[in-house]
């Protein structure tokens, strides 16, 4: 199984519009971060986690042409608002694409993007999607998928475990029951927004401590803002153990 990192940045992306800080002005490719998403592939099947506003850019940059299913962590704009770009994958597949998420996420998507699901005919094209609530482990696109409930501030959202890989972004706290779903991981990818505390995201130090508790073989940090320099954090967390910042375009074999 392979995991392609499509975006490792926070909601604004990095660089930020109008910012000339050291990280935003950096020429290091690790400091060029699109909004957070990954593509998980195995046996010719592909699962996308979240449809960011950068989905079109990500698809063109990394030349992927297939999506068999989409998992949604939650419905904030940086994880959802590229949903209309799924149209092109419908055309390429000549079929509908199932999307999965919590009941709350599916209800939100159906309401906010009602044109997609309306029975009325439209003159313009629209994504062809089917809504699916995921609340327990199931096989999706031939892969074993387990939703992992986590807190994003006060909101309960989903992380996901796909076989021995777990993707947990936009998290500030992991409920005790969810740790039991994260045993014996090969790879963990987890939120590490910045060094200073944040109400709805983990700091780098908090991410390190949680990863040590989960104890995967490897940990990658994602959803990183412009307060984090790729070269600097790579040196810092290397001392803490088997940790590494994710970067756009990184391919991880699990």
BALUMMI-85977 format. One line per field, with one value per residue (C-alpha): residue in one letter; x, y, z. Coordinates in nm, 3 decimals. Layout:
BEGIN
code <- c(A_...);
px <- c(X_...);
py <- c(Y_...);
pz <- c(Z_...);
END
This chain:
BEGIN
code <- c(X_X_X_X_X_X_X_X_X_X_X_X_X_X_X_X_X_X_X_X_X_X_X_X_X_X_X_X_X_X_X_X_X_X_X_X_X_X_X_X_X_X_X_X_X_X_X_X_X_X_X_X_X_X_X_X_X_X_X_X_X_X_X_X_X_X_X_X_X_X_X_X_X_X_X_X_X_X_X_X_X_X_X_X_X_X_X_X_X_X_X_X_X_X_X_X_X_X_X_X_X_X_X_X_X_X_X_X_X_X_X_X_X_X_X_X_X_X_X_X_X_X_X_X_X_X_X_X_X_X_X_X_X_X_X_X_X_X_X_X_X_X_X_X_X_X_X_X_X_X_X_X_X_X_X_X_X_X_X_X_X_X_X_X_X_X_X_X_X_X_X_X_X_X_X_X_X_X_X_X_X_X_X_X_X_X_X_X_X_X_X_X_X_X_X_X_X_X_X_X_X_X_X_X_X_X_X_X_X_X_X_X_X_X_X_X_X_X_X_X_X_X_X_X_X_X_X_X_X_X_X_X_X_X_X_X_X_X_X_X_X_X_X_X_X_X_X_X_X_X_X_X_X_X);
px <- c(0.000_0.124_0.031_0.086_0.090_-0.105_-0.090_0.078_-0.021_-0.281_-0.605_-0.426_-0.165_0.201_0.313_0.031_-0.108_0.071_0.321_0.696_0.813_1.118_0.911_0.675_0.970_1.169_1.276_1.282_1.019_0.927_0.791_0.552_0.242_-0.101_-0.407_-0.399_-0.493_-0.355_-0.423_-0.403_-0.347_-0.330_-0.395_-0.500_-0.761_-0.737_-0.895_-0.876_-0.899_-1.067_-1.125_-0.927_-0.966_-0.633_-0.762_-0.732_-0.378_-0.286_-0.422_-0.239_0.083_0.093_-0.080_-0.336_-0.644_-0.846_-1.049_-1.253_-1.381_-1.345_-1.322_-1.408_-1.254_-1.486_-1.647_-1.422_-1.349_-0.987_-1.098_-1.415_-1.440_-1.270_-1.566_-1.679_-1.348_-1.460_-1.658_-1.350_-1.289_-1.651_-1.584_-1.261_-1.425_-1.764_-1.921_-2.030_-1.790_-1.896_-1.808_-1.789_-1.795_-1.981_-2.357_-2.301_-2.055_-2.283_-2.583_-2.378_-2.249_-2.597_-2.734_-2.452_-2.393_-2.758_-2.710_-2.502_-2.776_-3.087_-3.313_-3.375_-3.196_-2.922_-2.772_-2.420_-2.234_-2.208_-2.030_-2.197_-2.157_-2.326_-2.345_-2.236_-2.221_-1.926_-1.941_-1.759_-1.486_-1.572_-1.406_-1.390_-1.233_-1.087_-0.917_-1.002_-1.106_-1.176_-1.307_-1.117_-1.322_-1.107_-1.174_-1.110_-1.167_-1.517_-1.619_-1.596_-1.462_-1.306_-0.953_-0.907_-0.711_-0.655_-0.490_-0.173_-0.177_-0.362_-0.438_-0.539_-0.549_-0.721_-0.704_-0.662_-0.746_-0.788_-1.059_-0.945_-1.152_-0.984_-0.638_-0.754_-0.814_-0.459_-0.259_0.018_0.043_0.318_0.267_0.088_0.029_-0.086_-0.164_0.120_0.005_0.272_0.486_0.250_-0.076_-0.392_-0.752_-0.831_-0.495_-0.194_0.135_0.451_0.532_0.177_0.195_0.523_0.374_0.062_0.269_0.487_0.171_0.034_0.381_0.372_0.684_0.698_0.527_0.480_0.352_0.106_-0.128_0.176_0.147_0.399_0.544_0.713_1.023_1.066_1.445_1.431_1.155_1.321_1.633_1.436_1.209_1.480_1.628_1.293_1.278_1.136_0.951_0.950_0.757_0.547_0.598_0.388_0.468_0.608_0.527_0.515_0.512_0.318);
py <- c(0.000_0.350_0.684_0.995_1.322_1.571_1.850_1.894_2.253_2.419_2.588_2.886_2.680_2.781_3.038_3.259_3.527_3.855_3.707_3.755_3.569_3.343_3.029_3.186_3.335_3.011_2.829_2.495_2.269_2.139_2.486_2.484_2.322_2.281_2.210_1.874_1.554_1.211_0.950_0.588_0.329_-0.048_-0.303_-0.041_0.110_0.461_0.624_1.003_1.153_1.495_1.716_2.033_2.358_2.255_1.922_2.023_2.150_1.835_1.605_1.788_1.810_1.442_1.310_1.086_1.005_0.771_0.801_0.499_0.654_0.964_0.968_1.296_1.380_1.679_1.964_2.267_2.447_2.335_1.971_1.992_2.278_2.099_1.861_1.994_1.885_1.525_1.578_1.509_1.180_1.084_1.153_0.949_0.655_0.693_0.608_0.757_0.793_0.693_0.940_0.849_1.034_1.077_1.127_1.495_1.536_1.365_1.573_1.892_1.802_1.710_2.043_2.277_2.116_2.044_2.096_1.775_1.561_1.736_1.517_1.818_1.823_2.080_2.221_2.217_1.907_1.818_1.552_1.212_1.102_0.866_0.954_0.687_0.709_0.525_0.447_0.117_-0.075_-0.170_-0.258_0.033_0.004_-0.328_-0.179_-0.221_0.121_0.208_0.552_0.695_0.948_1.243_1.589_1.899_2.151_2.067_1.893_1.516_1.434_1.135_1.025_0.706_0.386_0.206_-0.127_-0.032_0.338_0.603_0.958_1.193_1.557_1.854_1.704_1.853_1.545_1.173_0.999_0.703_0.455_0.562_0.462_0.102_0.146_0.267_-0.031_-0.192_0.082_0.087_0.456_0.740_1.080_1.337_1.706_1.933_2.287_2.496_2.524_2.750_2.612_2.620_2.546_2.304_2.162_1.984_2.158_1.983_1.876_1.747_1.552_1.394_1.289_1.142_0.957_0.813_0.688_0.534_0.394_0.339_0.233_0.573_0.908_1.193_1.538_1.724_2.027_2.246_2.624_2.888_2.899_2.567_2.560_2.221_2.202_2.322_2.085_1.793_1.845_1.899_1.597_1.365_1.387_1.281_0.950_0.811_1.129_1.324_1.619_1.523_1.719_1.757_1.481_1.241_0.877_0.641_0.265_0.084);
pz <- c(0.000_-0.085_0.065_-0.148_0.047_-0.165_0.089_0.426_0.504_0.720_0.610_0.455_0.277_0.290_0.181_0.302_0.076_0.154_0.401_0.363_0.675_0.652_0.589_0.336_0.147_0.165_-0.151_0.032_-0.136_0.211_0.289_-0.009_0.139_-0.016_0.198_0.382_0.198_0.109_-0.158_-0.038_-0.312_-0.327_-0.600_-0.853_-0.618_-0.477_-0.172_-0.132_0.215_0.192_-0.112_-0.047_-0.245_-0.402_-0.540_-0.905_-0.851_-0.657_-0.929_-1.206_-1.009_-0.914_-1.226_-1.058_-1.263_-1.045_-0.724_-0.612_-0.287_-0.071_0.307_0.480_0.816_0.867_0.676_0.724_0.398_0.369_0.375_0.167_-0.080_-0.370_-0.392_-0.730_-0.884_-0.836_-1.161_-1.370_-1.193_-1.266_-1.634_-1.628_-1.449_-1.619_-1.284_-0.954_-0.661_-0.307_-0.034_0.336_0.664_0.991_0.987_1.070_0.781_0.529_0.634_0.604_0.258_0.133_0.257_0.156_-0.184_-0.255_-0.631_-0.639_-0.488_-0.621_-0.839_-1.065_-1.399_-1.449_-1.768_-1.628_-1.514_-1.147_-0.943_-0.928_-0.568_-0.326_0.044_0.293_0.673_0.823_1.193_1.215_1.029_0.673_0.345_0.101_-0.244_-0.135_0.174_0.543_0.675_1.039_1.144_1.443_1.648_1.762_1.899_1.688_1.965_2.088_1.764_1.731_1.384_1.210_1.162_0.962_0.985_0.655_0.728_0.923_0.830_1.034_0.925_1.207_1.112_1.278_1.625_1.970_2.178_2.122_2.330_2.540_2.335_2.011_2.131_2.117_1.742_1.686_1.807_1.601_1.340_1.081_0.997_1.174_1.013_1.267_1.306_1.425_1.353_1.530_1.844_2.043_2.192_1.982_2.088_1.807_1.693_1.840_1.892_1.777_2.135_2.188_1.863_1.973_2.308_2.149_1.890_2.165_2.338_2.016_1.937_1.558_1.370_1.196_1.251_1.003_1.096_0.873_0.875_0.947_0.940_0.840_1.190_1.109_0.891_0.724_0.768_1.128_1.245_1.071_1.282_1.604_1.591_1.465_1.813_1.963_1.776_1.454_1.354_1.031_0.887_0.585_0.265_-0.045_-0.291_-0.032_-0.109_0.191_0.150_0.421);
END
